[in-house]
Amino acid sequence: MSSGTHRVAILVYDGVKLLDVVGPAEVFGEANLLGADYRTVLVSTTGSDVTSSIGMRITVDGGAATQPDPDTFLVPGGDVYPRTPVTRDLVDATRDLAARSGRLASVCSGAFVLGASGLLDGRRATTHWKIAGELAARCPRARVEPDAIYVRDGTVYTSAGVTAGIDLALALVEEDHGPDVSREVARALVVYLQRPGGQSQFSAPLQGSPPRSPALRRVVDMVTADPAGHYSLAELAARLNVSTRHLTRLFREELGTTPARYVESIRFGIAKALLVQGHTATQAASLAGFPSYESLRRVFAREMSISPAAYQRRFVTARRPE
């Protein structure tokens, strides 16, 4: 665990997402109230102030080149990437600060800045799931793990969108000051106590809020208790003692989906959990109620653009301690 002053430099630019900046900064600031000594500065490529993605002006502490060597260097994301190429001045500033820092981190599309700077070559990395495929295409020498909250590869950390930056910052605080401080910071900020880096970015129905309608809650209970059971629209309606038309309307109005797709989503969540627990893809498909491995594979391809086996490898790898 570290002691003494810990310098954190956050590189901001026009179009940066404000929450990607202030989320981690608040974690470090809260840790200071518990005895840490993080000195967080905001820097830009030129030393000029920047404008965030929502139009709010961000005042910086200076230019990247004039800052003392940071212990932690963080690049937040912004809607500007990956829509546009990373600018040369941003690449140069990133390379300079990375070369002088003890550890390097990014939030969301900040990974594109690291990638354009060559800092993800030969490393595992993640970003928001919507743009993970684009990151993999632009950084063919990186191994992109699209489902992780955050990934550590040596001294390089990358994380998914917005709130994942808070998870990552909590992990850094824990690394520096131990789990007790990290836990107290999470409690003070009223956030989850640091979700594991390998936890899925995706929320299955079982992990979210239960449906409001008692009938729909019973559907969740039935499928969870016996995922391999038969749950056609007619069978569900009969079990719930409602008409098929009424049940279809309930699903459409409350959940915006069909009964069949919702049952499939519950089974999908169960299958993912089984894969993480170490079951083979064929076992996971059977236990989760899919008629075959191929049917589970098609859902993975549609929802996540990867195979069940690839999901299992990436999830387990992202959780592996260094």
Secondary structure, DSSP 8 states (H G I E B T S, - for coil): ---S-EEEEEE--TTB-HHHHHHHHHHHHHHHTTT--EEEEEEESSS--EE-TTS-EE--SEEGGGS---SEEEE--BTTTTTS---HHHHHHHHHHHHH-SEEEEETTHHHHHHHTTTTTTSEE---GGGHHHHHHH-TTSEE-TTBSEEEETTEEEE-STHHHHHHHHHHHHHHH-HHHHHHHHHHHT--S---TTSBSS--TTTS---SSHHHHHHHHHHHH-TTS---HHHHHHHHTS-HHHHHHHIIIIISS-HHHHHHHHHHHHHHHHHHTT--HHHHHHHTT-SSHHHHHHHHHHHHSS-HHHHHHHHHHHH---
